[in-house]
């Protein structure tokens, strides 16, 4: 009996550790259910899911074609991967699916290795993402400096724009490669591509250009004067109707003056999801050996896909946190991204990740739980079943216009210009990453960018005084209030009209800094008051203060009053030394969100409200009077 006693006492310990381990990766969907899910939540999530689904439909088609695969593969990705990212992910409102960030690397893999090579790369990337999540590397992704991510995204935007010129102008391409063979598609290398495109400008199809140019102008106009209208869907529907009504479809636009469509190039879109299956055969040891050899050659591509997916999804989750006042679970999100990419390939899809534009639309449409993302995927499936026969009439020049607009949104022109005024080390990192992305290969750019990120990270961390805050942020044990018991959550407050609230979690530096500007760009019009919550910001560095200074100037130019809530001692001291405290004004700093909201109410002519009895102190000054 004495020998059995240690076993009995150890078993509950092992079980409790296992339960704790599972809770670390518990998806937000289960947390939302545990909190209680009411009818009002469902109505908001339903409307948000339908809205995002309408926006995602044309984007999924366009992104797939731009990636060098069939258009329906983009829909498969948005349906399968988008559903799983919402179901299993660590963010309440993130929308997953095909993304512009993947277009360059996916197109390159498909061109060099075919879809089978892309499938192998994505499967390996999914496994890498799951391993990153299980080993708790998710929190480290947020420390990639913003010059690196800006260089990636701006370079990818240039590549996307270059890839759309042929279809946008309806060019008939003809050039001779080194082997003497005549090619009908532009080359992959950037400078050579533009040489070929310029040489073939004489083959422009004017009716194709008119259709694509009209779509681009219409989207720009709708974005300016009717931002709630889904411009991409409008131009796709109108373009398909005009093409079908006037019989403009042609498989050779340069020769016949017609317009190439999805139907003339791809033969239409299926009305059903494919049967899940592996994209390769493993019927013999020879097949296994061949697969193993291919996998070894595709390790760099798989690593690039995994890193891009991790960066995009976690930065998207950070933006979503700021918009709803929550806190995502980065390691859970990485595991969900890995599972979603594995499933996407099983259904014939392409790589997927979190998308900032669709996520921002989801939040602005009222979403507060992952059900909105799942509804968006189900709605896309229904739309595919109903509208697939009509999709064959969509002009490729219109889809090219949609991707040109995507590239314009990705370019981050303001951020790029502001970084050119940053310290020389940041400028060097920005231009190196941008140049390598455009002129060489995204795989090389990611590898060099990560090395530069590590070097810049070490340099910046030497300047951060609060080592404890950094360690807490890396291990995700920092000061945080759980979703279920947070008495100061913004969802429990009434936010006045014309007031926006954005929250930063953890030390304030690098990529999180410039992401502030994205919030003003995502709203219909600049708010009258912008409240920046900093209750979880225990440290701020020079890069973040520079971005905050620019953000304050931008708010002032747009007649937006900036208020800071929950500011701790170290950030106040740093802001004072940077001379930014005088610029913002001490009267615009508040110890808690309730005082900041009341100040905002007074600024817009409303009466203040009493502080809720459940509110707790956010900074030490409140606790000590």
C-alpha positions as CSV (number, residue, x, y, z in Angstrom):
1,X,0.0,0.0,0.0
2,X,2.9,2.4,0.7
3,X,4.2,2.0,-2.8
4,X,0.9,2.9,-4.4
5,X,0.5,6.2,-2.4
6,X,3.0,8.3,-4.6
7,X,1.2,7.1,-7.7
8,X,-2.2,8.2,-6.4
9,X,-0.9,11.6,-5.4
10,X,1.0,12.1,-8.7
11,X,-2.0,11.3,-11.0
12,X,-4.1,14.4,-10.0
13,X,-1.0,16.6,-10.5
14,X,-0.4,15.3,-14.0
15,X,-4.1,15.7,-14.8
16,X,-4.1,19.3,-13.5
17,X,-1.0,20.1,-15.5
18,X,-2.6,18.7,-18.6
19,X,-5.8,20.7,-18.0
20,X,-3.7,23.9,-17.5
21,X,-1.8,23.1,-20.7
22,X,-5.1,22.7,-22.6
23,X,-6.4,26.0,-21.1
24,X,-3.4,27.8,-22.5
25,X,-4.6,27.0,-26.0
26,X,-8.3,27.3,-25.4
27,X,-9.9,29.1,-28.5
28,X,-11.8,32.3,-28.0
29,X,-14.9,30.7,-29.4
30,X,-15.1,28.5,-26.3
31,X,-14.4,31.4,-24.0
32,X,-17.2,33.4,-25.6
33,X,-19.6,30.5,-25.1
34,X,-18.6,30.3,-21.4
35,X,-19.2,34.0,-20.9
36,X,-22.7,33.6,-22.2
37,X,-24.0,34.2,-25.7
38,X,-27.2,36.2,-26.1
39,X,-29.6,37.1,-29.0
40,X,-28.1,40.5,-29.4
41,X,-24.6,39.1,-29.9
42,X,-26.0,36.7,-32.6
43,X,-27.7,39.4,-34.5
44,X,-24.6,41.6,-34.5
45,X,-22.4,38.7,-35.6
46,X,-24.8,37.6,-38.3
47,X,-24.8,41.1,-39.9
48,X,-21.1,41.4,-39.6
49,X,-20.5,37.9,-41.1
50,X,-22.8,38.7,-44.1
51,X,-21.1,42.0,-44.6
52,X,-17.6,40.5,-44.6
53,X,-18.7,37.6,-46.8
54,X,-19.9,40.1,-49.5
55,X,-16.5,41.8,-49.4
56,X,-14.5,38.5,-49.3
57,X,-16.2,37.0,-52.4
58,X,-14.6,39.1,-55.1
59,X,-11.3,39.3,-53.2
60,X,-11.0,35.6,-52.9
61,X,-11.4,35.1,-56.7
62,X,-9.0,37.9,-57.5
63,X,-6.3,36.8,-55.0
64,X,-6.4,33.2,-56.3
65,X,-6.0,34.3,-59.9
66,X,-3.2,36.7,-59.0
67,X,-1.5,33.8,-57.2
68,X,-1.4,31.7,-60.3
69,X,-4.1,29.2,-59.4
70,X,-7.8,28.7,-60.3
71,X,-10.3,31.2,-59.0
72,X,-12.4,28.7,-57.0
73,X,-9.3,27.8,-55.0
74,X,-9.5,31.2,-53.4
75,X,-13.1,30.5,-52.4
76,X,-12.2,27.1,-51.0
77,X,-9.5,28.8,-48.8
78,X,-11.9,31.5,-47.5
79,X,-14.5,28.9,-46.7
80,X,-12.4,26.2,-45.1
81,X,-9.5,28.1,-43.6
82,X,-11.6,31.1,-42.7
83,X,-14.1,28.9,-40.7
84,X,-11.3,27.1,-38.8
85,X,-9.4,30.2,-38.0
86,X,-12.5,31.7,-36.4
87,X,-13.4,28.4,-34.6
88,X,-10.0,27.5,-33.2
89,X,-8.2,30.9,-33.1
90,X,-7.1,33.1,-30.3
91,X,-8.8,36.3,-31.5
92,X,-12.4,37.2,-31.0
93,X,-13.0,38.9,-34.4
94,X,-10.2,38.0,-36.8
95,X,-11.2,37.1,-40.3
96,X,-9.0,34.6,-42.1
97,X,-8.6,33.7,-45.8
98,X,-6.4,34.3,-48.8
99,X,-4.3,37.4,-48.5
100,X,-2.3,39.7,-50.7
101,X,0.8,39.1,-48.6
102,X,1.0,35.6,-50.0
103,X,0.5,36.4,-53.7
104,X,4.2,36.9,-54.6
105,X,5.5,33.8,-52.9
106,X,2.5,31.6,-54.0
107,X,2.8,32.7,-57.6
108,X,6.5,32.0,-57.6
109,X,6.1,28.5,-56.1
110,X,3.3,27.6,-58.6
111,X,5.4,28.8,-61.5
112,X,8.5,26.8,-60.5
113,X,7.0,23.7,-58.8
114,X,3.3,23.6,-59.8
115,X,0.4,23.3,-57.4
116,X,1.8,20.1,-55.9
117,X,4.9,22.1,-54.8
118,X,2.6,24.8,-53.3
119,X,0.6,22.1,-51.5
120,X,3.8,20.6,-50.0
121,X,5.1,24.0,-49.0
122,X,1.8,25.0,-47.3
123,X,1.5,21.6,-45.5
124,X,5.0,22.1,-44.1
125,X,4.2,25.7,-43.2
126,X,1.1,24.5,-41.3
127,X,3.2,22.1,-39.3
128,X,5.7,24.8,-38.5
129,X,3.0,27.1,-37.3
130,X,1.6,24.4,-35.0
131,X,5.0,23.8,-33.6
132,X,5.5,27.6,-33.1
133,X,2.3,27.7,-31.2
134,X,2.9,24.7,-29.0
135,X,6.4,25.9,-28.1
136,X,4.9,29.4,-27.3
137,X,6.8,31.4,-29.8
138,X,3.8,33.5,-30.7
139,X,4.6,36.4,-28.4
140,X,8.0,36.8,-30.1
141,X,6.5,37.6,-33.5
142,X,5.2,41.0,-32.2
143,X,8.8,42.1,-31.6
144,X,9.6,42.2,-35.4
145,X,10.4,45.9,-36.1
146,X,8.0,47.8,-38.2
147,X,10.7,48.7,-40.8
148,X,10.9,45.0,-41.6
149,X,7.1,44.5,-42.0
150,X,6.7,47.8,-43.9
151,X,9.5,46.7,-46.3
152,X,7.8,43.4,-46.9
153,X,4.3,44.8,-47.4
154,X,5.4,47.7,-49.5
155,X,7.5,45.4,-51.7
156,X,4.7,42.9,-52.1
157,X,2.4,45.7,-53.1
158,X,4.7,46.7,-55.9
159,X,4.9,43.1,-57.1
160,X,1.1,42.7,-57.0
161,X,0.7,45.9,-59.1
162,X,3.3,44.6,-61.6
163,X,1.5,41.3,-61.9
164,X,-1.8,42.9,-62.9
165,X,-0.6,45.1,-65.8
166,X,-1.1,42.3,-68.4
167,X,-4.7,41.6,-67.5
168,X,-5.6,45.3,-66.7
169,X,-4.4,46.5,-70.2
170,X,-5.4,43.2,-72.0
171,X,-1.9,42.8,-73.4
172,X,-0.9,40.1,-75.8
173,X,2.6,39.1,-74.5
174,X,5.3,37.8,-76.7
175,X,9.0,37.5,-75.9
176,X,11.9,35.1,-76.5
177,X,13.6,33.5,-73.5
178,X,17.3,32.4,-73.3
179,X,16.5,29.0,-74.9
180,X,14.9,30.7,-77.9
181,X,11.4,29.7,-77.0
182,X,8.5,32.2,-77.5
183,X,6.8,32.9,-74.2
184,X,3.2,34.4,-73.8
185,X,3.4,35.3,-70.1
186,X,5.6,38.0,-68.5
187,X,8.8,36.8,-66.9
188,X,9.0,36.6,-63.1
189,X,12.1,38.8,-62.5
190,X,10.9,42.3,-61.8
191,X,13.1,44.4,-64.1
192,X,12.8,42.0,-67.0
193,X,9.0,41.8,-66.4
194,X,8.7,45.6,-66.9
195,X,10.9,45.5,-70.0
196,X,8.6,42.9,-71.6
197,X,5.4,44.8,-70.5
198,X,6.6,48.1,-71.9
199,X,7.8,46.4,-75.2
200,X,4.3,44.9,-75.6
201,X,2.2,48.0,-74.8
202,X,1.3,48.3,-78.4
203,X,-1.0,45.2,-78.1
204,X,-3.3,46.9,-75.6
205,X,-7.0,46.1,-75.8
206,X,-8.8,49.4,-75.4
207,X,-12.1,47.9,-74.4
208,X,-10.3,45.8,-71.7
209,X,-8.5,48.9,-70.4
210,X,-11.8,50.8,-70.4
211,X,-13.5,48.1,-68.4
212,X,-10.6,47.8,-65.9
213,X,-10.0,51.5,-65.7
214,X,-13.7,52.2,-65.1
215,X,-13.7,49.6,-62.3
216,X,-10.7,51.2,-60.6
217,X,-12.2,54.7,-60.8
218,X,-15.5,53.4,-59.5
219,X,-13.9,51.7,-56.5
220,X,-11.9,54.8,-55.7
221,X,-15.1,56.9,-55.9
222,X,-17.1,54.6,-53.8
223,X,-14.3,54.5,-51.2
224,X,-14.3,58.3,-51.1
225,X,-18.0,59.1,-51.1
226,X,-19.8,55.8,-50.0
227,X,-17.2,53.9,-47.9
228,X,-19.9,51.5,-46.6
229,X,-20.6,50.2,-50.1
230,X,-18.5,47.1,-51.0
231,X,-16.8,48.6,-54.1
232,X,-15.1,45.3,-55.2
233,X,-18.4,43.4,-55.3
234,X,-20.2,46.3,-57.1
235,X,-17.6,46.5,-60.0
236,X,-17.4,42.7,-60.3
237,X,-21.2,42.4,-60.6
238,X,-21.5,45.4,-63.0
239,X,-18.5,44.1,-65.1
240,X,-20.1,40.6,-65.4
241,X,-23.5,42.1,-66.4
242,X,-21.9,44.3,-69.1
243,X,-19.8,41.6,-70.5
244,X,-22.7,39.1,-70.7
245,X,-25.2,41.7,-72.0
246,X,-23.0,43.0,-74.8
247,X,-21.3,39.6,-75.6
248,X,-17.8,41.0,-74.9
249,X,-16.1,37.8,-73.7
250,X,-13.2,36.6,-75.8
251,X,-10.3,34.3,-75.3
252,X,-7.9,36.5,-77.3
253,X,-8.7,40.1,-76.5
254,X,-5.7,41.6,-78.4
255,X,-6.7,40.0,-81.6
256,X,-10.5,40.3,-81.5
257,X,-11.1,43.3,-79.3
258,X,-13.0,41.4,-76.7
259,X,-12.5,40.9,-73.0
260,X,-11.0,37.9,-71.2
261,X,-13.2,36.5,-68.5
262,X,-13.0,33.8,-65.9
263,X,-14.9,31.6,-68.3
264,X,-12.6,32.1,-71.3
265,X,-9.5,31.4,-69.3
266,X,-10.6,28.9,-66.6
267,X,-13.9,27.5,-67.9
268,X,-16.0,28.6,-65.0
269,X,-16.3,27.8,-61.3
270,X,-17.6,24.6,-59.7
271,X,-20.7,24.7,-57.6
272,X,-19.5,22.3,-54.9
273,X,-16.6,21.9,-52.5
274,X,-14.1,19.2,-53.6
275,X,-13.7,15.9,-51.8
276,X,-10.9,16.2,-49.2
277,X,-7.8,14.5,-50.5
278,X,-4.0,14.8,-50.5
279,X,-2.6,16.6,-53.6
280,X,0.0,13.8,-54.1
281,X,0.1,10.0,-54.3
282,X,1.9,7.8,-51.8
283,X,1.2,4.4,-53.3
284,X,4.8,3.2,-53.2
285,X,8.2,3.8,-51.6
286,X,9.3,5.6,-54.8
287,X,6.4,8.1,-54.2
288,X,7.5,8.6,-50.6
289,X,11.1,9.2,-51.7
290,X,10.1,11.6,-54.4
291,X,7.9,13.5,-51.9
292,X,10.7,13.6,-49.4
293,X,13.2,15.1,-52.0
294,X,10.6,17.7,-53.0
295,X,10.0,18.6,-49.4
296,X,13.7,19.2,-48.8
297,X,14.0,21.6,-51.7
298,X,10.9,23.5,-50.6
299,X,11.9,24.1,-46.9
300,X,12.8,27.8,-47.6
301,X,9.4,28.4,-49.3
302,X,7.6,26.7,-46.5
303,X,9.4,28.7,-43.8
304,X,8.6,31.9,-45.7
305,X,4.9,31.1,-45.8
306,X,4.9,30.2,-42.1
307,X,6.7,33.4,-41.1
308,X,4.4,35.6,-43.3
309,X,1.4,33.9,-41.9
310,X,2.5,34.4,-38.3
311,X,3.4,38.0,-38.8
312,X,0.2,38.9,-40.7
313,X,-2.2,37.0,-38.4
314,X,-0.7,38.3,-35.1
315,X,-0.4,41.9,-36.3
316,X,-4.0,41.6,-37.4
317,X,-4.9,40.3,-34.0
318,X,-3.2,43.2,-32.3
319,X,-5.1,45.7,-34.4
320,X,-8.4,43.8,-33.6
321,X,-7.5,43.9,-29.9
322,X,-7.1,47.7,-30.0
323,X,-10.5,48.1,-31.8
324,X,-12.5,46.0,-29.3
325,X,-10.4,46.4,-26.1
326,X,-9.5,42.7,-25.8
327,X,-6.4,40.6,-25.7
328,X,-5.7,37.8,-28.2
329,X,-3.9,34.5,-27.4
330,X,-1.0,34.5,-29.8
331,X,0.0,30.8,-29.4
332,X,-3.6,29.6,-29.8
333,X,-3.8,31.8,-33.0
334,X,-0.7,30.2,-34.5
335,X,-2.0,26.7,-33.9
336,X,-5.3,27.6,-35.5
337,X,-3.5,29.1,-38.5
338,X,-1.5,25.9,-38.9
339,X,-4.6,23.7,-38.7
340,X,-6.4,26.0,-41.1
341,X,-3.6,25.8,-43.7
342,X,-3.4,22.0,-43.5
343,X,-7.2,21.8,-44.0
344,X,-7.1,24.4,-46.9
345,X,-4.7,22.2,-48.9
346,X,-6.8,19.1,-48.2
347,X,-9.7,20.9,-50.0
348,X,-7.5,22.2,-52.9
349,X,-7.0,25.7,-51.4
350,X,-4.0,28.0,-51.0
351,X,-2.2,29.5,-47.9
352,X,-4.4,31.5,-45.6
353,X,-3.8,34.0,-42.8
354,X,-5.6,36.8,-40.9
355,X,-6.5,39.8,-43.0
356,X,-6.5,43.3,-41.5
357,X,-8.9,45.0,-43.9
358,X,-11.6,42.3,-43.6
359,X,-11.1,42.1,-39.8
360,X,-11.5,45.8,-39.4
361,X,-14.7,45.6,-41.5
362,X,-15.9,42.8,-39.3
363,X,-15.4,44.9,-36.1
364,X,-17.0,48.0,-37.6
365,X,-20.0,45.9,-38.6
366,X,-20.6,45.0,-35.0
367,X,-18.9,41.6,-34.6
368,X,-17.8,40.7,-31.1
369,X,-17.3,36.9,-31.2
370,X,-15.7,34.3,-33.6
371,X,-19.2,33.3,-34.8
372,X,-19.1,36.3,-37.2
373,X,-16.1,34.8,-39.0
374,X,-17.7,31.4,-39.2
375,X,-20.9,33.0,-40.6
376,X,-18.7,34.7,-43.2
377,X,-17.4,31.4,-44.4
378,X,-20.8,29.7,-44.5
379,X,-22.2,32.6,-46.4
380,X,-19.4,32.3,-49.0
381,X,-20.2,28.7,-49.4
382,X,-23.9,29.5,-50.1
383,X,-22.9,32.3,-52.5
384,X,-20.6,29.8,-54.4
385,X,-23.4,27.3,-54.7
386,X,-25.8,29.9,-56.0
387,X,-23.7,32.2,-58.1
388,X,-21.0,29.9,-59.6
389,X,-22.6,29.7,-63.0
390,X,-22.6,33.5,-63.4
391,X,-19.0,33.9,-62.3
392,X,-17.7,32.9,-65.7
393,X,-18.7,36.3,-67.1
394,X,-16.5,38.3,-64.6
395,X,-13.8,40.2,-66.6
396,X,-10.2,39.5,-65.6
397,X,-9.4,43.2,-66.1
398,X,-12.0,44.0,-63.3
399,X,-10.3,41.5,-61.0
400,X,-7.0,43.0,-61.9
401,X,-8.4,46.4,-60.8
402,X,-9.5,44.9,-57.5
403,X,-6.0,43.7,-56.9
404,X,-4.5,47.0,-57.9
405,X,-6.7,48.5,-55.2
406,X,-5.4,45.8,-52.8
407,X,-1.8,46.8,-53.7
408,X,-2.6,50.5,-53.1
409,X,-4.0,49.7,-49.7
410,X,-1.0,47.5,-48.8
411,X,1.6,50.0,-50.0
412,X,1.6,51.9,-46.6
413,X,2.9,55.0,-48.4
414,X,2.5,57.3,-45.3
415,X,4.4,54.8,-43.1
416,X,7.1,54.4,-45.7
417,X,7.7,58.1,-45.9
418,X,7.7,58.6,-42.1
419,X,10.2,55.8,-41.7
420,X,12.6,57.6,-44.1
421,X,12.9,60.2,-41.3
422,X,13.7,57.5,-38.7
423,X,17.2,56.7,-37.4
424,X,19.7,55.5,-40.1
425,X,19.5,51.9,-38.8
426,X,15.8,51.8,-39.4
427,X,16.1,53.3,-42.9
428,X,18.7,50.7,-43.8
429,X,16.5,47.9,-42.7
430,X,13.5,49.3,-44.5
431,X,15.2,49.8,-47.8
432,X,17.1,46.5,-47.7
433,X,13.9,44.5,-47.0
434,X,12.0,46.5,-49.6
435,X,14.7,46.1,-52.3
436,X,15.2,42.4,-51.7
437,X,11.4,41.8,-51.8
438,X,11.0,43.6,-55.2
439,X,14.3,42.8,-57.0
440,X,15.2,39.3,-55.8
441,X,12.9,36.9,-54.1
442,X,10.6,37.0,-51.1
443,X,12.2,34.0,-49.6
444,X,15.6,35.8,-49.6
445,X,13.9,39.0,-48.3
446,X,12.3,37.2,-45.4
447,X,15.5,35.5,-44.4
448,X,17.6,38.7,-44.5
449,X,14.7,40.7,-42.9
450,X,14.5,38.3,-40.0
451,X,18.3,38.6,-39.4
452,X,18.0,42.4,-39.6
453,X,15.0,42.3,-37.2
454,X,17.0,40.3,-34.7
455,X,19.9,42.8,-34.8
456,X,17.6,45.8,-34.6
457,X,15.6,44.1,-31.8
458,X,18.8,43.6,-29.7
459,X,19.7,47.3,-30.3
460,X,16.3,48.5,-29.2
461,X,16.1,46.2,-26.2
462,X,19.3,47.7,-24.8
463,X,17.5,51.0,-24.6
464,X,14.4,49.6,-22.7
465,X,14.8,50.2,-19.0
466,X,12.0,47.9,-17.7
467,X,13.5,44.4,-18.2
468,X,10.6,42.8,-16.2
469,X,8.0,44.2,-18.6
470,X,9.9,42.7,-21.6
471,X,10.2,39.3,-20.0
472,X,6.5,39.4,-19.1
473,X,5.6,40.3,-22.6
474,X,7.7,37.5,-24.2
475,X,6.2,34.9,-21.8
476,X,2.7,36.4,-22.1
477,X,2.5,36.6,-18.3
478,X,2.3,40.4,-18.3
479,X,-0.4,42.5,-16.6
480,X,-3.7,41.5,-18.2
481,X,-7.3,41.3,-17.3
482,X,-9.1,38.1,-18.4
483,X,-11.9,38.5,-20.8
484,X,-14.4,37.1,-18.4
485,X,-13.6,39.2,-15.3
486,X,-12.3,42.5,-16.8
487,X,-14.3,45.2,-14.9
488,X,-12.8,47.9,-17.1
489,X,-13.5,46.3,-20.5
490,X,-14.7,48.9,-23.1
491,X,-17.6,46.5,-23.9
492,X,-19.0,47.3,-20.5
493,X,-18.9,51.1,-21.2
494,X,-21.0,53.3,-23.3
495,X,-18.8,54.9,-26.0
496,X,-20.3,58.2,-27.1
497,X,-20.8,58.9,-30.8
498,X,-17.9,60.3,-32.8
499,X,-15.5,58.8,-30.2
500,X,-13.0,56.0,-31.0
501,X,-11.2,53.9,-28.4
502,X,-8.0,52.0,-29.2
503,X,-5.9,50.0,-26.7
504,X,-2.3,48.9,-26.7
505,X,-1.2,45.8,-24.9
506,X,2.3,45.4,-23.6
507,X,5.4,47.5,-24.1
508,X,4.8,50.2,-26.8
509,X,7.4,50.0,-29.6
510,X,8.1,48.7,-33.1
511,X,5.2,47.6,-35.3
512,X,2.5,48.4,-32.8
513,X,3.4,52.1,-32.9
514,X,2.6,52.8,-36.5
515,X,-0.4,50.6,-36.5
516,X,-2.2,53.4,-34.7
517,X,-2.6,55.2,-38.0
518,X,-4.5,52.3,-39.5
519,X,-7.4,52.9,-37.1
520,X,-8.2,56.4,-38.4
521,X,-8.0,55.1,-42.0
522,X,-10.5,52.3,-41.2
523,X,-13.3,54.5,-39.9
524,X,-15.9,56.2,-42.1
525,X,-14.6,59.7,-41.1
526,X,-12.1,60.9,-38.6
527,X,-13.7,60.9,-35.1
528,X,-13.9,64.0,-33.0
529,X,-12.2,62.3,-30.1
530,X,-9.7,59.5,-30.1
531,X,-9.0,57.7,-26.8
532,X,-5.8,55.7,-26.6
533,X,-5.8,53.3,-23.7
534,X,-2.4,52.6,-22.2
535,X,-3.2,50.7,-19.0
536,X,-1.1,47.7,-20.1
537,X,1.8,49.8,-21.5
538,X,4.6,49.5,-18.9
539,X,7.3,50.8,-21.2
540,X,7.7,53.0,-24.2
541,X,10.7,53.6,-26.4
542,X,11.9,56.3,-28.8
543,X,10.4,54.7,-31.9
544,X,7.0,54.5,-30.3
545,X,7.1,58.1,-29.1
546,X,8.1,59.2,-32.6
547,X,5.1,57.4,-34.0
548,X,2.8,58.8,-31.2
549,X,4.1,62.3,-32.1
550,X,3.2,61.8,-35.7
551,X,-0.2,60.3,-34.7
552,X,-0.9,63.3,-32.6
553,X,-0.1,65.6,-35.5
554,X,-2.4,63.6,-37.8
555,X,-5.2,63.8,-35.3
556,X,-4.8,67.6,-35.0
557,X,-4.8,68.0,-38.8
558,X,-8.1,66.0,-39.0
559,X,-9.6,68.0,-36.0
560,X,-9.5,64.9,-33.8
561,X,-8.9,65.5,-30.1
562,X,-6.4,62.9,-28.7
563,X,-6.8,61.6,-25.1
564,X,-4.6,59.1,-23.3
565,X,-6.1,56.9,-20.6
566,X,-4.4,54.7,-18.0
567,X,-0.9,56.1,-18.5
568,X,1.7,54.6,-16.1
569,X,4.7,56.3,-14.6
570,X,7.5,55.2,-17.0
571,X,5.6,56.3,-20.2
572,X,4.8,59.7,-18.5
573,X,8.5,60.2,-17.6
574,X,9.6,59.2,-21.1
575,X,7.0,61.4,-22.8
576,X,8.2,64.3,-20.6
577,X,11.8,63.9,-21.6
578,X,10.8,63.6,-25.3
579,X,8.9,66.9,-24.9
580,X,5.8,65.1,-26.1
581,X,3.9,65.5,-22.8
582,X,3.7,69.3,-23.3
583,X,2.6,68.9,-26.9
584,X,-0.2,66.5,-26.0
585,X,-1.1,68.4,-22.8
586,X,-1.3,67.0,-19.3
587,X,-5.0,67.8,-19.3
588,X,-5.5,65.1,-21.9
589,X,-4.0,62.4,-19.7
590,X,-6.3,60.4,-17.5
591,X,-5.8,57.6,-14.9
592,X,-8.7,55.5,-16.2
593,X,-11.0,55.0,-19.1
594,X,-14.1,56.4,-17.3
595,X,-12.5,59.8,-16.8
596,X,-11.3,59.8,-20.4
597,X,-14.8,59.0,-21.7
598,X,-16.3,61.7,-19.6
599,X,-13.8,64.2,-21.0
600,X,-14.7,63.0,-24.5
601,X,-18.4,63.6,-23.7
602,X,-17.7,67.1,-22.6
603,X,-15.8,67.8,-25.8
604,X,-18.7,66.7,-27.9
605,X,-21.3,68.5,-25.8
606,X,-22.7,65.6,-23.7
607,X,-23.1,65.3,-20.0
608,X,-20.6,63.1,-18.0
609,X,-21.7,59.8,-16.5
610,X,-20.8,58.4,-13.1
611,X,-18.1,55.9,-12.8
612,X,-19.4,52.3,-12.6
613,X,-19.3,50.8,-9.2
614,X,-17.5,47.8,-10.6
615,X,-14.6,49.9,-12.0
616,X,-11.1,49.2,-10.5
617,X,-7.9,51.2,-10.5
618,X,-5.9,51.0,-13.7
619,X,-2.6,52.7,-12.6
620,X,-0.9,53.0,-9.3
621,X,-1.6,56.7,-8.9
622,X,-5.4,55.9,-8.5
623,X,-4.7,53.4,-5.7
624,X,-2.7,56.0,-3.8
625,X,-5.0,58.9,-4.5
